[in-house]
């Protein structure tokens, strides 16, 4: 499969501004807000991020919220592509310290005055808080986060004008989109994990593309899960002229690569393993649920039940450090996906 053309979204280290926004008057209150709003805007990541070691939980939670602001701009149906590009540019400048953060917050809230998700609006209003937390993180982490947000924001701006009912042009463009939305997050995680765990940094050498696949697998799952809702909105992030079955096959291969990625995380790093395994497992079960149906379900129907999520959460407590159990879970849970790869007997 062709890899995404990442060069057009790359930035140089010299482009990353390490400017500090308004200093925190109460750092503990800022962190309390970050944890609280994380639980409001994401059920899944509110479960996974607290599993991480405290030394990296803060920066990864912070990065997720920054990415969520970019997502909110992209998902807002009332915004035109030009509006989205404008707000994305302001947000990136605020993150890089090129403008005061208030010059992003005020116009963004004005543009989104009819937006229905109050939690996401509250997050945007607290962008200064999120950036204050970012600037308390080690420089090496801030550089990695700035790179991630730059590529994501500029990449999404590129794709804002490509929202059509027909979908993206081809498979290469689809993979580019999945890279700027999520593959780059996989790279960020790998960077932060590697600083925290020298053993992981050593084991991932030569296998860095697996980190991109890990992020892309999660994004492809979301695209397939959300496609009925996107269709109603008159947009599609799937590649034109590629069937649902072919996309599911591609997603299965990305999940296979994701499994290899997780197994490179040292067993001693229980928190990182659980974080990755939980996100991975929920994606596997969601795609399996979609594949078992003759047609893609609505977004509501394709969601895993809270009971299923919590049962799997409990399973990760003892399974995350066992390569055998992780492999067994994937084998048993991806039965429907594996069948897609087998040649049809109808043509024999």
C-alpha positions as CSV (number, residue, x, y, z in Angstrom):
1,X,0.0,0.0,0.0
2,X,1.3,3.5,-0.8
3,X,2.4,5.5,2.1
4,X,1.0,9.0,2.7
5,X,3.0,11.9,1.1
6,X,3.9,13.6,4.4
7,X,6.4,16.1,3.0
8,X,3.9,18.8,2.2
9,X,2.8,18.9,5.8
10,X,6.3,18.9,7.4
11,X,7.6,21.8,9.3
12,X,11.1,22.6,10.4
13,X,12.2,22.8,14.1
14,X,13.0,26.5,13.5
15,X,9.3,27.1,12.7
16,X,8.3,26.0,16.2
17,X,8.0,29.0,18.5
18,X,8.6,28.3,22.2
19,X,6.8,31.4,23.4
20,X,5.1,31.3,26.7
21,X,1.5,32.5,27.0
22,X,0.0,34.0,30.1
23,X,1.6,32.4,33.2
24,X,-0.5,30.2,35.3
25,X,-1.8,31.8,38.5
26,X,-2.9,28.4,39.8
27,X,-1.3,25.4,38.0
28,X,-3.3,22.9,40.0
29,X,-6.5,24.5,38.9
30,X,-5.4,24.4,35.3
31,X,-4.6,20.7,35.5
32,X,-8.0,20.1,37.3
33,X,-9.7,21.7,34.3
34,X,-7.8,19.7,31.8
35,X,-8.8,16.4,33.5
36,X,-12.4,17.6,33.9
37,X,-12.9,18.7,30.3
38,X,-11.2,15.6,29.0
39,X,-14.0,13.5,30.5
40,X,-16.6,15.8,29.0
41,X,-15.3,15.8,25.4
42,X,-14.2,12.1,25.0
43,X,-15.5,9.0,26.7
44,X,-12.7,6.8,25.2
45,X,-9.7,9.0,25.9
46,X,-10.9,9.9,29.4
47,X,-10.4,6.1,30.0
48,X,-7.1,5.6,28.2
49,X,-5.1,8.7,29.0
50,X,-5.2,8.3,32.8
51,X,-3.6,4.8,32.3
52,X,-0.3,6.5,31.3
53,X,2.6,7.1,33.7
54,X,2.1,10.5,35.4
55,X,5.2,11.9,33.7
56,X,3.6,11.7,30.3
57,X,-0.1,11.7,31.1
58,X,-0.2,15.5,31.3
59,X,1.4,16.2,27.9
60,X,-0.6,13.5,26.1
61,X,-3.9,14.7,27.6
62,X,-2.9,18.2,26.7
63,X,-2.2,17.2,23.1
64,X,-5.5,15.4,22.8
65,X,-7.4,18.6,23.8
66,X,-5.4,20.7,21.3
67,X,-6.3,18.2,18.6
68,X,-9.9,18.3,19.7
69,X,-10.0,22.0,19.1
70,X,-8.7,21.4,15.6
71,X,-11.4,18.7,15.1
72,X,-14.1,21.0,16.4
73,X,-13.3,23.5,13.7
74,X,-13.3,20.8,11.1
75,X,-16.6,19.3,12.2
76,X,-18.6,22.5,12.5
77,X,-21.2,22.3,9.8
78,X,-22.0,26.0,9.9
79,X,-18.4,27.0,8.8
80,X,-17.4,27.4,5.2
81,X,-14.0,26.0,4.1
82,X,-12.6,29.5,4.1
83,X,-13.8,30.0,7.7
84,X,-12.2,26.8,8.7
85,X,-8.9,27.7,7.1
86,X,-8.9,31.1,8.8
87,X,-9.6,29.7,12.2
88,X,-7.2,26.9,11.8
89,X,-4.5,29.4,10.9
90,X,-5.3,31.5,13.9
91,X,-5.2,28.5,16.2
92,X,-1.8,27.3,14.9
93,X,-0.4,30.8,15.3
94,X,-1.6,30.9,18.9
95,X,-0.1,27.4,19.7
96,X,3.2,28.5,18.2
97,X,3.2,31.8,20.2
98,X,3.0,34.0,17.1
99,X,-0.1,35.8,18.3
100,X,-1.8,36.2,21.7
101,X,-4.2,33.3,22.2
102,X,-7.2,35.7,22.7
103,X,-6.9,36.6,19.0
104,X,-8.0,33.0,18.2
105,X,-10.5,32.5,21.0
106,X,-12.7,35.5,20.4
107,X,-13.3,35.1,16.6
108,X,-13.6,31.3,17.0
109,X,-16.4,31.6,19.5
110,X,-18.1,34.2,17.4
111,X,-18.0,32.0,14.3
112,X,-19.3,29.0,16.4
113,X,-22.1,30.9,18.1
114,X,-24.6,28.4,16.8
115,X,-22.5,25.3,17.6
116,X,-24.4,22.8,19.7
117,X,-21.7,21.1,21.7
118,X,-21.3,23.2,24.8
119,X,-18.4,21.2,26.1
120,X,-16.3,21.8,23.0
121,X,-17.1,25.5,23.1
122,X,-16.0,25.6,26.7
123,X,-12.7,23.9,25.7
124,X,-12.2,26.6,23.1
125,X,-12.9,29.3,25.6
126,X,-10.2,27.7,27.8
127,X,-7.6,27.5,25.1
128,X,-5.4,29.9,27.2
129,X,-5.5,27.3,30.1
130,X,-4.6,24.4,27.8
131,X,-1.6,26.4,26.3
132,X,-0.4,27.4,29.8
133,X,-0.2,23.7,30.7
134,X,1.6,22.9,27.4
135,X,4.3,25.4,28.3
136,X,5.0,23.7,31.7
137,X,6.0,20.6,29.8
138,X,9.6,19.7,29.0
139,X,11.0,21.4,25.9
140,X,11.5,18.2,24.0
141,X,7.8,17.4,24.5
142,X,6.7,20.9,23.5
143,X,8.6,20.6,20.3
144,X,6.9,17.3,19.5
145,X,3.5,18.7,20.3
146,X,4.1,21.8,18.2
147,X,5.1,19.7,15.3
148,X,2.0,17.5,15.6
149,X,-0.4,20.4,15.8
150,X,1.3,22.2,12.9
151,X,1.0,19.2,10.6
152,X,-2.5,18.5,11.7
153,X,-3.7,22.1,11.5
154,X,-2.1,22.8,8.1
155,X,-3.1,19.4,6.8
156,X,-6.7,19.8,7.7
157,X,-6.7,23.3,6.2
158,X,-5.6,21.7,3.0
159,X,-8.5,19.2,3.1
160,X,-11.2,21.7,4.2
161,X,-12.0,22.4,0.6
162,X,-12.2,18.8,-0.3
163,X,-15.4,17.9,1.6
164,X,-17.7,16.6,-1.0
165,X,-20.4,13.9,-1.2
166,X,-18.2,11.9,-3.6
167,X,-15.3,11.6,-1.2
168,X,-11.6,12.0,-1.6
169,X,-9.9,11.6,-5.0
170,X,-8.2,8.3,-4.5
171,X,-6.5,6.0,-2.0
172,X,-3.3,8.1,-1.8
173,X,-5.3,11.2,-0.8
174,X,-7.3,9.1,1.7
175,X,-4.0,8.0,3.3
176,X,-2.7,11.6,3.3
177,X,-5.9,12.6,5.2
178,X,-5.6,9.8,7.7
179,X,-1.9,10.8,8.2
180,X,-2.5,14.5,9.0
181,X,-5.5,13.7,11.2
182,X,-4.1,10.7,13.2
183,X,-0.9,9.2,11.8
184,X,1.0,12.2,13.0
185,X,-0.5,11.6,16.5
186,X,1.0,8.1,16.3
187,X,4.4,9.7,15.6
188,X,3.9,12.1,18.5
189,X,3.1,9.2,20.9
190,X,6.2,7.4,19.8
191,X,8.4,10.4,20.4
192,X,7.0,11.0,23.9
193,X,7.1,7.3,24.7
194,X,10.7,7.1,23.5
195,X,11.9,9.9,25.7
196,X,10.2,8.3,28.7
197,X,11.3,4.8,27.9
198,X,14.8,4.4,26.3
199,X,14.1,0.6,25.9
200,X,11.0,1.4,23.8
201,X,13.1,4.0,21.8
202,X,15.6,1.2,21.0
203,X,12.9,-1.4,20.1
204,X,11.0,0.9,17.8
205,X,14.1,1.9,15.7
206,X,13.5,0.8,12.1
207,X,9.8,0.3,12.7
208,X,8.7,3.9,13.0
209,X,6.1,3.5,10.2
210,X,4.1,1.2,12.6
211,X,3.4,4.3,14.7
212,X,1.7,6.0,11.7
213,X,-0.3,2.8,11.1
214,X,-1.4,2.8,14.7
215,X,-2.9,6.3,14.4
216,X,-4.3,5.6,10.9
217,X,-6.1,2.5,12.1
218,X,-8.0,4.4,14.7
219,X,-8.9,7.1,12.2
220,X,-10.1,4.7,9.5
221,X,-12.3,3.1,12.2
222,X,-13.8,6.5,12.9
223,X,-14.3,7.3,9.2
224,X,-16.1,4.0,8.6
225,X,-18.2,4.3,11.8
226,X,-19.2,7.8,11.1
227,X,-19.8,7.4,7.3
228,X,-23.6,7.2,7.6
229,X,-23.8,10.4,9.6
230,X,-21.3,12.1,7.2
231,X,-23.5,11.0,4.2
232,X,-26.4,12.8,5.8
233,X,-24.3,16.0,6.1
234,X,-23.3,15.7,2.4
235,X,-19.7,14.9,2.9
236,X,-17.4,11.8,2.7
237,X,-13.8,11.2,3.9
238,X,-13.7,7.9,2.1
239,X,-11.8,7.6,-1.2
240,X,-14.1,7.6,-4.3
241,X,-14.4,4.4,-6.2
242,X,-13.1,2.3,-3.3
243,X,-15.7,-0.1,-1.9
244,X,-16.5,-0.5,1.8
245,X,-15.1,-4.0,1.7
246,X,-11.7,-2.8,0.3
247,X,-11.6,-0.1,3.0
248,X,-12.3,-2.6,5.7
249,X,-9.4,-4.8,4.3
250,X,-7.1,-1.8,4.5
251,X,-8.2,-1.0,8.0
252,X,-7.5,-4.6,9.0
253,X,-4.0,-4.4,7.7
254,X,-3.5,-1.2,9.6
255,X,-4.7,-3.0,12.7
256,X,-2.3,-5.8,12.1
257,X,0.5,-3.3,12.0
258,X,-0.9,-1.7,15.1
259,X,-0.6,-5.0,16.9
260,X,3.1,-5.2,16.0
261,X,3.5,-1.6,17.3
262,X,2.0,-2.5,20.7
263,X,4.1,-5.6,21.0
264,X,7.2,-3.4,20.7
265,X,6.3,-1.6,23.9
266,X,8.2,-3.2,26.7
267,X,6.1,-5.3,29.0
268,X,7.5,-3.3,32.0
269,X,5.7,-0.2,30.7
270,X,2.3,-1.4,31.8
271,X,0.6,2.0,31.5
272,X,1.7,2.6,28.0
273,X,0.7,-0.9,26.9
274,X,-2.7,-0.5,28.4
275,X,-3.2,2.9,26.8
276,X,-2.4,1.5,23.4
277,X,-4.1,-1.8,23.8
278,X,-7.4,-0.3,25.0
279,X,-7.6,2.1,22.1
280,X,-6.6,-0.7,19.7
281,X,-9.1,-3.2,21.1
282,X,-12.0,-0.8,20.9
283,X,-11.2,-0.1,17.3
284,X,-11.0,-3.9,16.5
285,X,-14.3,-4.6,18.1
286,X,-16.0,-1.6,16.4
287,X,-14.7,-2.7,12.9
288,X,-15.7,-6.2,13.6
289,X,-19.2,-5.1,14.5
290,X,-19.4,-3.1,11.2
291,X,-18.1,-6.0,9.2
292,X,-20.6,-8.5,10.6
293,X,-23.4,-6.5,9.1
294,X,-24.5,-6.5,5.5
295,X,-24.5,-2.7,5.5
296,X,-22.8,-0.1,7.6
297,X,-24.8,0.8,10.7
298,X,-25.8,4.2,11.8
299,X,-23.3,5.9,14.1
300,X,-25.5,5.2,17.1
301,X,-25.9,1.5,16.2
302,X,-22.1,1.0,15.6
303,X,-21.1,2.4,19.0
304,X,-19.9,-0.2,21.5
305,X,-22.1,-0.4,24.6
306,X,-20.7,1.0,27.8
307,X,-20.8,-2.5,29.3
308,X,-18.6,-3.8,26.4
309,X,-16.1,-1.0,26.9
310,X,-15.9,-1.5,30.6
311,X,-15.5,-5.3,30.3
312,X,-12.6,-4.8,27.9
313,X,-11.1,-2.1,30.1
314,X,-11.0,-4.7,32.9
315,X,-9.5,-7.3,30.6
316,X,-6.6,-4.9,29.7
317,X,-5.6,-4.9,33.4
318,X,-4.1,-8.3,33.2
319,X,-3.9,-8.9,29.4
320,X,-1.8,-5.8,28.4
321,X,1.5,-7.4,29.6
322,X,0.9,-10.7,27.8
323,X,1.8,-10.9,24.2
324,X,-0.1,-14.1,23.9
325,X,-3.3,-12.7,25.3
326,X,-3.1,-9.6,23.1
327,X,-2.5,-11.7,20.0
328,X,-5.4,-14.1,21.0
329,X,-7.7,-11.2,21.5
330,X,-7.0,-9.8,18.0
331,X,-7.3,-13.3,16.4
332,X,-10.7,-14.0,18.0
333,X,-12.1,-10.5,17.6
334,X,-11.1,-10.0,14.0
335,X,-12.7,-13.1,12.6
336,X,-15.1,-11.2,10.4
337,X,-12.3,-8.9,9.2
338,X,-10.1,-11.8,8.3
339,X,-12.8,-13.4,6.2
340,X,-12.8,-10.4,4.0
341,X,-9.3,-11.2,2.9
342,X,-10.3,-14.7,1.7
343,X,-11.2,-15.1,-2.0
344,X,-14.8,-15.6,-2.7
345,X,-15.9,-19.2,-3.6
346,X,-18.8,-17.8,-5.7
347,X,-16.4,-17.2,-8.6
348,X,-14.9,-20.7,-8.5
